[in-house]
Amino acid sequence: MGNTGWDWENVLPYFRKAEHWEGEAHEERGKNGPLNVSENQVERSVVRAWIDAAEALGYPRNPDYNSGDQEGVGHFQMTMKGGFRCSSAVAYLKPARQRPNLDIITNCMTTGLMMEGKKVTGITANLKGKPVEIRAHREVVLSAGAIGSPQLLMTSGVGDPSALIPHGITVRHELNGVGKNLQDHLQARPVYKCTSGSINTDSRNPVKLVGMALQYALTRQGPMAMAASLGTGFLKSDPALDRPDIQFHIQPFSADNPADGPHRFSAFTASVLQLRPESTGHIELKSADMRDYPAIHPNYLSTQTDCDTIVRGIKIARKICQTNPLKDMVTEEFNPGPSVAEDDDEAILDWARSNSTTIYHPTGTCKMGSDKLAVVDHRLRVHGLTGLRVADASIMPVITSGNTNAPAIMIGEKCSAMILEDAQT
Ligand SMILES: Cc1cc2nc3c(=O)[nH]c(=O)nc-3n(C[C@H](O)[C@H](O)[C@H](O)COP(=O)(O)OP(=O)(O)OC[C@H]3O[C@@H](n4cnc5c(N)ncnc54)[C@H](O)[C@@H]3O)c2cc1C
């Protein structure tokens, strides 16, 4: 895409630098990084049966989808260490806390960028109710994520004038792509009632609950040490494709809305998403105040390819659940359910439109490139400004074909290397 230094060979060293992979050594896996990645520690029979059924249907088994070829089914790997989440704060901030040249200020909202002409000189922030100014000696690195970074640029007067002027924001730098090109992974969530116990029922059983808590307290293992999704599959929704275009997240529980708690019956979710959606959306300010959440317009399923792909993905989800050893465990398809006929593509798409949700992978809203919607260049410097870089998932020109956390961390690693390089020249 014309972004020098961002091809596979050039980003791989930063993925490796970030990672400490607990599994077998492999030339594409890191062994000495701060981000601990572990094998799946939790065995659930329904997840195992899903993997075996997919294999029985002809999808390949892939013991390590992070080693260069993602195609196939298997267990998820996790950013965990000793049963605890290994977040970027745990991996990077905690060990760096004592450095004399680092201040970490929490509970502090950045409210704007300070600028002198086209030079960014610092930030304004709200610290415990008080407005403060923080000046940058060299430059500011904006890492507020794919929603926050474009919002902060826009409220600071950097963006498309037609998106700023209605909110009374003075345009300080016209950059039409800010907040545009939003891409996300939309997940359709077929749910199957099953005979094997799931987290739905286990978590309502006081004896099992105590057992889970004890298991976690004593061994740091068991359901309390698990990620939401245990099984995965990167599959081709059409055998004619040259690489996978859909991904499954297999979760041994189900819910209408996670905030309402799990269903009362035993069930699992076979979430399916399209890896490279064509649909793009945008972030829209609701006001000039950073405290007002902006509107998120994801514009899901707005191209024919995206609609066709999700329909094919749901059909594959159904087929896997009708294949043994999983078939014998499934008692009923709860969602989409019998009212959505298997050969009725329109009904399947309607169901997907009304029931799918984000899997929380927003990207692309400050995209890297040199076209008219590009916000940063290949060294992550904001076009037309000095003293400002963006380093987070917003800079991805297109969404990654997989989960976005590790790529976001790679972007941070690469940005820090570029800052050092530039400081030396
Ligand atoms: C519920 C959930 C589950 C997920 N699960 C997975 C998963 O299993 N695997 C995976 O690979 N990815 C997962 N993701 C996606 C992954 O977390 C993101 O892709 C990744 O964190 C993006 O990193 P980022 O640096 O771009 O943004 P973020 O991690 O969102 O970091 C931006 C930070 O900026 C802060 N911020 C924003 N605005 C301001 C402001 N004005 N002032 C001060 N601070 C501000 C935010 O609080 C946040 O801490 C999940 C995301 C969510 C929400």
The ligand as a MOL file (V3000), in Angstrom:
LIG
                    3D

  0  0  0     0  0            999 V3000
M  V30 BEGIN CTAB
M  V30 COUNTS 53 58 0 0 0
M  V30 BEGIN ATOM
M  V30 1 C -14.0520 -5.9480 25.4050 0
M  V30 2 C -12.8870 -6.0780 24.4560 0
M  V30 3 C -12.3340 -7.3410 24.2280 0
M  V30 4 C -11.2530 -7.4870 23.3520 0
M  V30 5 N -10.6990 -8.7260 23.1890 0
M  V30 6 C -9.6200 -8.8740 22.3950 0
M  V30 7 C -8.9890 -10.1370 22.2650 0
M  V30 8 O -9.3760 -11.1260 22.8810 0
M  V30 9 N -7.9150 -10.2240 21.4300 0
M  V30 10 C -7.4450 -9.1540 20.7220 0
M  V30 11 O -6.4760 -9.3150 19.9720 0
M  V30 12 N -8.0450 -7.9540 20.8240 0
M  V30 13 C -9.1050 -7.7830 21.6490 0
M  V30 14 N -9.6960 -6.5510 21.7620 0
M  V30 15 C -9.1720 -5.4610 20.9470 0
M  V30 16 C -7.9270 -4.8440 21.5290 0
M  V30 17 O -8.1060 -4.6040 22.9170 0
M  V30 18 C -7.6380 -3.5230 20.7900 0
M  V30 19 O -7.4680 -3.7730 19.4200 0
M  V30 20 C -6.3950 -2.8240 21.3200 0
M  V30 21 O -6.4570 -2.6010 22.7080 0
M  V30 22 C -6.2400 -1.4930 20.5810 0
M  V30 23 O -5.1630 -0.7920 21.1570 0
M  V30 24 P -5.0810 0.7790 21.0360 0
M  V30 25 O -3.8080 1.1740 21.6570 0
M  V30 26 O -5.3610 1.1670 19.6280 0
M  V30 27 O -6.3050 1.3600 21.8590 0
M  V30 28 P -6.7620 1.1270 23.3590 0
M  V30 29 O -6.2280 -0.1590 23.8980 0
M  V30 30 O -8.2300 1.3570 23.3630 0
M  V30 31 O -6.0160 2.2830 24.1550 0
M  V30 32 C -6.4300 3.6170 24.1010 0
M  V30 33 C -6.3050 4.1950 25.4850 0
M  V30 34 O -6.4710 5.6100 25.4330 0
M  V30 35 C -7.2790 6.0180 26.5100 0
M  V30 36 N -7.9110 7.2870 26.1200 0
M  V30 37 C -8.7660 7.5320 25.1040 0
M  V30 38 N -9.0860 8.8420 25.0520 0
M  V30 39 C -8.3750 9.4490 26.0410 0
M  V30 40 C -8.2820 10.7890 26.5010 0
M  V30 41 N -8.9460 11.7740 25.9050 0
M  V30 42 N -7.4620 11.0410 27.5570 0
M  V30 43 C -6.7700 10.0640 28.1630 0
M  V30 44 N -6.8280 8.7550 27.7720 0
M  V30 45 C -7.6290 8.4710 26.7250 0
M  V30 46 C -8.2610 4.8720 26.7040 0
M  V30 47 O -8.7800 4.8910 27.9960 0
M  V30 48 C -7.3580 3.6760 26.4520 0
M  V30 49 O -6.7100 3.2660 27.6280 0
M  V30 50 C -10.7570 -6.3640 22.6570 0
M  V30 51 C -11.3010 -5.0960 22.8880 0
M  V30 52 C -12.3500 -4.9520 23.7930 0
M  V30 53 C -12.9140 -3.5720 24.0530 0
M  V30 END ATOM
M  V30 BEGIN BOND
M  V30 1 1 1 2
M  V30 2 1 2 3
M  V30 3 2 2 52
M  V30 4 2 3 4
M  V30 5 1 4 5
M  V30 6 1 4 50
M  V30 7 2 5 6
M  V30 8 1 6 7
M  V30 9 1 6 13
M  V30 10 2 7 8
M  V30 11 1 7 9
M  V30 12 1 9 10
M  V30 13 2 10 11
M  V30 14 1 10 12
M  V30 15 2 12 13
M  V30 16 1 13 14
M  V30 17 1 14 15
M  V30 18 1 14 50
M  V30 19 1 15 16
M  V30 20 1 16 17
M  V30 21 1 16 18
M  V30 22 1 18 19
M  V30 23 1 18 20
M  V30 24 1 20 21
M  V30 25 1 20 22
M  V30 26 1 22 23
M  V30 27 1 23 24
M  V30 28 2 24 25
M  V30 29 1 24 26
M  V30 30 1 24 27
M  V30 31 1 27 28
M  V30 32 2 28 29
M  V30 33 1 28 30
M  V30 34 1 28 31
M  V30 35 1 31 32
M  V30 36 1 32 33
M  V30 37 1 33 34
M  V30 38 1 33 48
M  V30 39 1 34 35
M  V30 40 1 35 36
M  V30 41 1 35 46
M  V30 42 1 36 37
M  V30 43 1 36 45
M  V30 44 2 37 38
M  V30 45 1 38 39
M  V30 46 1 39 40
M  V30 47 2 39 45
M  V30 48 1 40 41
M  V30 49 2 40 42
M  V30 50 1 42 43
M  V30 51 2 43 44
M  V30 52 1 44 45
M  V30 53 1 46 47
M  V30 54 1 46 48
M  V30 55 1 48 49
M  V30 56 2 50 51
M  V30 57 1 51 52
M  V30 58 1 52 53
M  V30 END BOND
M  V30 END CTAB
M  END
